[in-house]
């Protein structure tokens, strides 16, 4: 799975130039990338019947996160990040 913004994308910026919001967005992106990769591997291994649907949800979340990460370089996105995570967590319960 490819996550935009890591490994040379426009979102790359030196950590000492990033504010707290941008650092949190970057840390969240790193966590999500690893979490999704592990989860998707397990779903493939175990033949999860709704894998394609879940993969689409991962891609949509990754797209939103990338957009937020780009925005975080210019503005504080803490509230937007919290709302996005809340919406994501509520949809899985």
C-alpha positions as CSV (number, residue, x, y, z in Angstrom):
1,X,0.0,0.0,0.0
2,X,1.3,3.4,-0.9
3,X,0.8,6.3,1.4
4,X,1.3,9.7,-0.1
5,X,3.6,12.1,1.7
6,X,6.3,9.7,2.8
7,X,9.5,9.2,1.0
8,X,9.9,12.5,-0.9
9,X,6.3,13.8,-1.2
10,X,5.4,17.5,-0.7
11,X,4.6,16.7,2.9
12,X,8.2,15.9,3.7
13,X,9.7,18.6,5.9
14,X,12.5,18.7,8.4
15,X,11.2,18.0,11.9
16,X,12.8,21.1,13.4
17,X,10.7,23.2,10.9
18,X,7.5,21.5,11.9
19,X,5.1,22.8,14.6
20,X,3.3,20.5,17.0
21,X,0.3,20.0,14.7
22,X,2.5,19.0,11.8
23,X,4.5,16.6,13.9
24,X,1.3,14.9,15.2
25,X,0.0,14.6,11.7
26,X,3.2,13.0,10.6
27,X,3.3,10.6,13.6
28,X,-0.3,9.6,12.9
29,X,0.5,9.0,9.3
30,X,3.4,6.8,10.2
31,X,1.3,4.8,12.7
32,X,-1.6,4.4,10.2
33,X,0.7,3.2,7.5
34,X,2.1,0.4,9.7
35,X,-1.3,-0.4,11.2
36,X,-3.0,-0.7,7.8
37,X,-0.2,-2.8,6.3
38,X,-0.4,-5.3,9.2
39,X,-4.2,-5.4,9.2
40,X,-4.4,-5.9,5.4
41,X,-1.8,-8.7,5.5
42,X,-3.8,-10.5,8.2
43,X,-7.0,-10.0,6.2
44,X,-5.4,-11.5,3.1
45,X,-3.9,-14.5,5.1
46,X,-7.3,-15.3,6.7
47,X,-9.4,-14.6,3.6
48,X,-11.5,-11.8,5.2
49,X,-14.6,-11.8,3.1
50,X,-15.0,-8.0,3.1
51,X,-11.4,-7.2,2.3
52,X,-12.0,-5.1,-0.8
53,X,-14.5,-2.9,1.1
54,X,-12.2,-2.5,4.1
55,X,-9.3,-1.7,1.8
56,X,-11.4,1.1,0.2
57,X,-12.0,2.5,3.7
58,X,-8.3,2.4,4.4
59,X,-7.5,4.3,1.1
60,X,-10.2,6.9,1.8
61,X,-8.8,7.5,5.3
62,X,-5.2,7.6,4.0
63,X,-6.3,10.2,1.4
64,X,-8.0,12.4,4.1
65,X,-4.9,12.0,6.3
66,X,-2.6,13.0,3.5
67,X,-4.7,16.1,2.8
68,X,-4.6,17.0,6.5
69,X,-0.9,16.4,6.7
70,X,-0.3,18.8,3.8
71,X,-2.6,21.4,5.5
72,X,-0.7,21.0,8.8
73,X,2.4,22.6,7.2
74,X,0.5,25.9,7.0
75,X,-2.1,25.7,9.8
76,X,-3.0,24.0,13.1
77,X,-5.1,20.9,12.2
78,X,-5.4,19.5,15.7
79,X,-9.2,19.9,15.8
80,X,-9.6,18.5,12.3
81,X,-7.4,15.6,13.2
82,X,-9.4,14.8,16.4
83,X,-12.7,15.0,14.4
84,X,-11.3,12.7,11.7
85,X,-10.1,10.2,14.2
86,X,-13.4,10.3,16.1
87,X,-15.4,9.8,12.9
88,X,-13.2,6.8,12.0
89,X,-13.4,5.2,15.4
90,X,-17.2,5.6,15.5
91,X,-17.6,4.0,12.1
92,X,-15.8,0.8,13.3
93,X,-17.8,0.3,16.4
